[in-house]
Amino acid sequence: MNQYTNTLIHQYTTTPIYQYTNNKVIEHAIKIEKQEGNRWRFWGIVEEFDNKVFRVVTLEDKITIHNAFPDRGFKE
């Protein structure tokens, strides 16, 4: 990852809206995909971050968040 991505991830994960935006991505996903290892990927637009597309990875229950980050390479 480059410095820009690291900074963006740090800003995102250390803000009070982190949980809110992750839940918003899960609830209003523009794309959902099953991932290996019993995980799920959700993509959604986060208005609070200049309408960037974020990927949120959850565990099998589709609730417990494993990872979340801006997905600059997103393609529908």
GUDOMI-602898 format. One line per field, with one value per residue: x, y, z of N, C-alpha, C, O in turn. Coordinates in steps of 0.02 Angstrom, whole numbers, plus 50000, padded with zeros to 5 digits. Layout:
<recs>
nu	c(X;...) $
nv	c(Y;...) $
nw	c(Z;...) $
cau	c(X;...) $
cav	c(Y;...) $
caw	c(Z;...) $
cu	c(X;...) $
cv	c(Y;...) $
cw	c(Z;...) $
ou	c(X;...) $
ov	c(Y;...) $
ow	c(Z;...) $
</recs>
This chain:
<recs>
nu	c(50042;50018;50071;49962;49848;49869;49858;49725;49656;49694;49635;49502;49477;49498;49402;49248;49141;49166;49109;48977;48983;49031;48924;48829;48880;48867;48728;48679;48739;48822;48873;48892;48985;49032;49172;49322;49357;49247;49200;49128;49115;49077;49033;49020;48964;49035;48980;49031;49164;49203;49125;49189;49220;49206;49269;49202;49240;49167;49142;49073;48944;48899;48898;48998;49138;49282;49376;49401;49411;49460;49421;49506;49518;49394;49272;49118) $
nv	c(49941;50114;50277;50367;50282;50217;50327;50366;50251;50251;50373;50340;50226;50275;50366;50427;50386;50264;50133;50161;50191;50070;49984;50045;50022;49883;49868;49938;49891;49898;49794;49623;49484;49315;49258;49160;49055;49070;49203;49365;49488;49659;49797;49973;50143;50277;50420;50512;50510;50576;50510;50390;50218;50089;49935;49812;49680;49541;49417;49250;49270;49387;49503;49527;49624;49603;49671;49831;49947;50077;50045;50065;50006;49961;49881;49862) $
nw	c(50000;49968;50033;50028;50030;50153;50240;50216;50258;50393;50435;50414;50497;50623;50655;50730;50652;50600;50633;50601;50461;50411;50441;50363;50234;50230;50244;50134;50018;49860;49795;49831;49887;49908;49996;50003;50144;50227;50231;50192;50065;50052;49956;49954;49937;50022;50080;50170;50149;50029;49933;49906;49862;49974;50036;50138;50240;50309;50439;50430;50482;50430;50500;50597;50584;50489;50414;50337;50206;50087;49919;49789;49667;49627;49527;49448) $
cau	c(50000;50056;50058;49895;49801;49880;49830;49653;49634;49702;49583;49437;49469;49505;49349;49189;49091;49191;49059;48918;48992;49035;48856;48795;48904;48837;48655;48663;48794;48811;48895;48906;49019;49059;49244;49347;49367;49184;49194;49088;49138;49025;49058;48971;48989;49035;48975;49072;49233;49203;49092;49235;49194;49241;49254;49198;49242;49139;49144;49017;48880;48885;48891;49064;49183;49350;49419;49366;49460;49439;49439;49519;49514;49327;49237;49055) $
cav	c(50000;50176;50322;50394;50231;50209;50386;50362;50197;50274;50422;50306;50180;50309;50415;50401;50359;50200;50080;50184;50184;49999;49957;50074;49986;49816;49873;49969;49871;49899;49729;49575;49425;49267;49252;49098;49059;49088;49276;49400;49555;49707;49861;50026;50211;50313;50491;50549;50508;50599;50459;50335;50151;50051;49863;49789;49607;49515;49345;49213;49295;49449;49558;49539;49654;49578;49722;49882;49992;50105;49999;50108;49967;49932;49878;49826) $
caw	c(50000;49967;50089;50022;50053;50225;50274;50210;50302;50462;50448;50416;50553;50687;50663;50765;50607;50574;50638;50564;50389;50395;50441;50306;50175;50232;50234;50069;49974;49788;49772;49885;49859;49957;49992;50033;50216;50260;50239;50143;50045;50036;49930;49958;49932;50086;50065;50217;50124;49960;49891;49889;49871;50025;50042;50207;50242;50372;50450;50402;50507;50393;50549;50628;50533;50488;50384;50297;50175;50023;49864;49731;49605;49621;49462;49457) $
cu	c(50044;50036;49987;49844;49808;49849;49754;49624;49638;49648;49516;49428;49475;49451;49289;49137;49112;49138;48996;48926;48998;48966;48818;48816;48871;48762;48636;48717;48774;48835;48911;48935;49043;49134;49265;49357;49306;49179;49153;49117;49077;49058;49002;49004;48982;49038;49021;49146;49233;49176;49139;49200;49238;49221;49255;49195;49216;49152;49080;48948;48856;48874;48960;49113;49254;49398;49376;49418;49432;49464;49446;49513;49445;49300;49175;49051) $
cv	c(50062;50221;50351;50345;50220;50266;50383;50309;50219;50325;50389;50265;50213;50362;50385;50370;50292;50146;50098;50172;50111;49968;49982;50038;49917;49820;49898;49953;49876;49834;49686;49512;49380;49259;49185;49109;49082;49162;49304;49468;49597;49770;49912;50094;50245;50387;50533;50551;50521;50547;50405;50268;50116;49978;49846;49713;49585;49441;49315;49240;49359;49509;49577;49563;49629;49633;49771;49930;50020;50059;50040;50072;49937;49937;49837;49766) $
cw	c(50000;50025;50088;50050;50128;50264;50273;50256;50375;50480;50456;50479;50621;50698;50699;50718;50577;50574;50598;50489;50369;50392;50381;50241;50173;50215;50164;50017;49900;49756;49834;49854;49915;49943;50022;50108;50255;50277;50182;50129;50027;50010;49935;49955;50000;50072;50108;50197;50049;49912;49867;49901;49922;50021;50116;50204;50310;50378;50423;50422;50472;50439;50577;50575;50543;50464;50346;50269;50110;49967;49801;49665;49592;49550;49473;49411) $
ou	c(50099;49989;49955;49800;49758;49818;49722;49574;49592;49618;49477;49376;49458;49455;49280;49094;49077;49123;48967;48881;48974;48951;48778;48774;48849;48737;48583;48737;48718;48820;48939;48912;49072;49155;49228;49364;49313;49156;49144;49141;49032;49107;48944;49063;48929;49090;49048;49185;49260;49200;49130;49157;49299;49164;49302;49152;49240;49171;49037;48900;48800;48845;48977;49127;49282;49452;49321;49464;49386;49521;49398;49503;49439;49303;49177;49002) $
ov	c(50063;50205;50357;50364;50216;50255;50396;50320;50207;50321;50406;50270;50182;50400;50324;50333;50266;50116;50055;50145;50091;49930;49946;50024;49895;49780;49881;49995;49861;49819;49711;49490;49404;49254;49157;49165;49111;49180;49272;49502;49575;49794;49897;50101;50241;50415;50583;50590;50481;50540;50377;50262;50113;49962;49862;49684;49608;49407;49350;49235;49382;49559;49636;49527;49633;49641;49755;49951;49992;50037;50049;50103;49892;49990;49783;49729) $
ow	c(50028;50062;50140;50089;50163;50316;50323;50290;50414;50534;50501;50512;50671;50747;50698;50740;50533;50522;50565;50457;50316;50346;50352;50198;50120;50176;50139;49978;49881;49698;49882;49801;49964;49886;50063;50131;50309;50332;50130;50174;49991;50040;49922;49969;50033;50054;50086;50224;50010;49856;49812;49944;49915;50004;50152;50169;50362;50331;50396;50385;50483;50419;50580;50526;50597;50491;50324;50305;50081;49968;49763;49613;49551;49518;49503;49412) $
</recs>
